[in-house]
Amino acid sequence: MSVASTGTPRRTWWRENQQRLTPYLFLVPGVLFFMVYVIIPVFQSFWLSGFDWDGLGPKEWVGLGNYTELFDDEAFYTSLKNNVIWLVLYMLAVPAGLGIAIFLNQTVRGIRIYKSLFFFPFVISQVVVGLIFSWFYAPNFGLFYRLIEWATGHGVAILADPNLVTYGIILAGLWPQIAYCMILFLTGLNAVDPEQVEAARLDAAKGWKMLWYVILPQLRPATFMAVVVTVIGALRSFDLVSIMTDGGPFGSSRVLSFYMYEQALSEYGYRMGYGAAIAVILFLIMMVFISGFIWKMVDDERKGL
């Protein structure tokens, strides 16, 4: 009997495969944008780092010349050292965010007000954060300057001291970063199994034992995400340096991302190839951490953690 005589319409290839193909169709725009705006520029940066180019004139091939100059550049090592300091001190945001999240997870009077106050730094712009802390540190009228002057008899101009300026900017960056980690941990605490907590209480677990053996193991995903975003934030710290010091005093607060901008796009040089070489070094450093995080995530998935 023919298909037409049965009255059953013949299914087309699209109707048979629609459910299987639809997710991939939704992914296509995102993959295209990612290729055009992320993957291709990465390879273009590697290619451009082999040229001496001002952005407008003809390109001159120098091979590894930019990298040779870079590794003899004292400003590069200053920027790299500052990035290491950022990376180490920025990790304080993770335990600080966890502590605040545990406090805000309690049922106490006025907890919504406390949550709003701690959440506030996350929603404001980095530019605003930079301006607030610039006024906070400002000589003669800044609150921090006044407090130090009251306590010691003389104030300290943090942003004018080459030995202290990086730490002052990091403190400004920690303010919103702690709030971000706090949000991640609050989300994780909402997913903690209450039955495990009750069972631990029946076994007389409390305080640090409860936190270490019951709460933290269930916060592994939140901790992982907090560490990842904190490391990436430390390595790409640009906004606060630009707003608060513009790399000064005497270039002592530069980080790699700011030094890249300074060499490639500022009035100091318009050296696109040299800036691209700095970008490549920063990219490779970030890839070390990102590859480690991805390996750890895949390993945890295999182990079923």
N, C-alpha and C positions, 0 to 999 in steps of 0.2 A: 504493500500500500504506500502511495506517495506521501510526502510530507504535507503537500497542499490538501490532500483529501482528508487527512486527520484533523486539520484545523489548528495544528500546533505551529506557531511561527518559528522559523529557524533562527537560532541565536547567532548573532554576529561574533566575530573574534573579540571585539571590544567589550561586548556584554559578558562574555565568558571570562575575560581577564581584568575586568574593571576593578574589582575589589583588590586584586593583587597589585595592580599598577598605580592606583590612586595615591598611595603614600609617596611613591617615587615622584609623581608629578608635582606634589606639594613641595618636595625637597628641591626640585630643579631650580626655582628662582633663588633660593638661599645659596645653593651650591655655586650658581653663576656669579652672584654678588661676591661670595667668598673668594672665588677664583680671581675675579677682576680686581677687587680692592685689597686682597690680602696676599694670595699666593703669587700672582704675577709681580706685584711690587716688591716682594721679597727677593725674587730672582733678579729683578731689575736693579735692586740695590747692590747685589753681589756684582753684577756687570758694571754698574756705574762706578763702583769703588776702584776700578782699574783705570780710571781716567782722571785727568786734570781738566776740570770744566767749571766755568763760572755761571752756568745755567742758561746762557744766551749764545755765546760764541762757539767756535768749533771745539770739539773734544780732542784732547791729546792723550794717547794711550801711554800710561806710565807703568802698567803691570802691577807689581807689588810695591811700587814706590810709595803710595799713600800709607800702606801698612808699615813700611820701614820707617817712614817719618813719624808715624803714630807711636811706635814703640820707643822712640827717642824723645817723645814730647812729654815734658814734665807736667803740663796741664792735664794730659790724659791720665797719668798716674794719680794725680790729685782727684780727678773725677772718679776713677775706679776705686780709690780708697774711700771716698765719701759714699759711694754706692754700697760698699761692704759694711760701712757703719750703719747706713740706712737699713740694710738687710738684717743685721744683728739686732738693732734696737727696735725695729718695726715688729719683730716677732713678739715683743711684749704685749702687743694688741690682742694676741690669742688668749693667754691666761687672764688678762684684764677683762676681755669681753666675756669669758666664761664666768668669772666671778660676779660681774654685774648681772649677767643673765640668770644665774642661780638666785641672786637677791631679788630680781624682778619677777621670778617665778613663784615667789611666796604670795600668800593671800593675806596681805596686811592693808591697813587703812590707807587710802590715798595712793595705792600702787599705780593707778592710771596716770596720775600726775608725774610720778617718778619715771614711768615708762616714756612719757612724752618728753621729759627733760633729757633723758639719756638718748632718745631717738633723734632729737633735734639736730645734732651735728651731722648726722648722715644725710639729711635732706637738703642741707645748704651747700652752695657751690664752694669748690676749692678756692676760688678767687676770694669769696667772702671770708673763708677761714684764714687765708693769707693776710687779708687786710685787718681782721680782728687781732691776730697775733702780732702783726706789725705795730699796731697801736698798743697792744699789751706790753711789748718790749720797748716801746719808744722812750728815749732818754727824756728826763725832766718831767714828763707827765704820764708815762705808761705805768699801769698798776704794778707790773712785775718790778720795774725800775724803782718805784716808790717803796715797795715792800723790802727790796734788798737794801735800799738806802736807809730805811728805818731800822733794819736789823743789824747792819754792819757799819753804818755811818757814811757809806758812799755807794752810789748806784753802779750797776754794770750794764753797759750797752751791748746786749747779747749779739745783735745783728751787725755790730761794728767790730766785733772781736773775731779775728780769723780762727782762733782756737775753740770758740764756743758757738759760732754761728750755725754750723751744721746740726749741732744738738738742739739748738733752739728751733730750727725748721722741722726737725724730726718730731719734736714735742707737739708742734702744730699739726703735723700729719697724723700723729697718733690719736688726736681727739676724734676725728671722724672715723678713723679706721677701727678704733675700739667699738664705736657704735655699730659699725658694719658686722664685726665679729659677734657682738652681742645679739644682733638680730638672727644670725645664723644659729647660734646656740639656743636662743629662745625657741626657734622653730624645732630644733632637735629635742629640746626638753619636753615639748608638747607631744613628741612621739615616744617618750620613755614609757615602757610597760609598767603600769602601776602594780600589777601582780608581782613582778619581780621586786619592786620596792617594798611591798607589804611582806613578802617572804623574807627579805633581808632584815626587816624590822623585827619579825618574829624570832630571827636568829641573833638578835641583839646587835645588829650592825647599825652604826650611826656615825655621823660626822665624816671624818676623812675616809674611814673604811667604806661607808656607804657610797661616797663620791668615787673612790678609786676602783672598787670592785663591782659596783652596780651601775652607777650613772655614766661614768666615762666610757665603758665599753659600748654602751648604747649610743654614745655621741660620736662614734668614729666617723660617720659620714660628714657630720657638721664640722668636726675638727679638721678633717681632710680639706674641706672647702675653705675653711677659715685660713688654714696655712697657705693654700694655693693662692687665694686672692691677696693675702698679705705679702707674700714673696713677690708676686707680679707687681703689686702696688709700690713696693720698695724699689724694684729695679726700674720702673718707669716713672719715678718721681720727677716731675717737671714743673707742674703748676705752681707749687708753693715756692720753689727756688726762684722761678721767674718773677712771681709777684712780690716776694718778701725781700730779695736781695739782688736779683738779676745776676746771680753768680758771684757777687762780691761778698765781703771786701777782698780785692786783689785776686779774684777768682777762687777764693778758698772754699766757697760753698757749691761749686760746680758739681754736677753729677753727669753721667754719660749722656743721658737724653738731652740735657740742657747744653752740654758742650757740642753735641751733634748739631743742634739748632743754631748755636752760636757760630759754628764754622760754616754751615751750609746756607743759612738764611738771614743772618744778621749783617750789620754793616762792617763786621770785622773781617769779612773775606769773600763771601759767596763762593766758597770752595765746595761745590756739590760732591765731587769725588771723595774728598777728605771726610766730609760729613757722612757720606755713604759708608766709608770704611769704619767710622765710629759706630754707625748703626748696625753694621754686620757683626762687630765685636759684641755689642749689646744683645743682638739677636742670638748669637751663639751661647752667651752666658744664660739667657733666659731659656734656651732650648735644653740646656743641661738640667735645669730644675724642672721644666715642664715634662721632659722625657722621664725623669725620675718619678714624678707624680703619676704619670700615665702608667708606667710600669707597676707602681705600687697599687694603683686602682685595679688594673687587670689581674694582678696577683691575688688581691683580696677577693675579686669576683670568682676566680678559679677555686679558692679555698672556701668560698661560701661565707665570707665574713661580712 
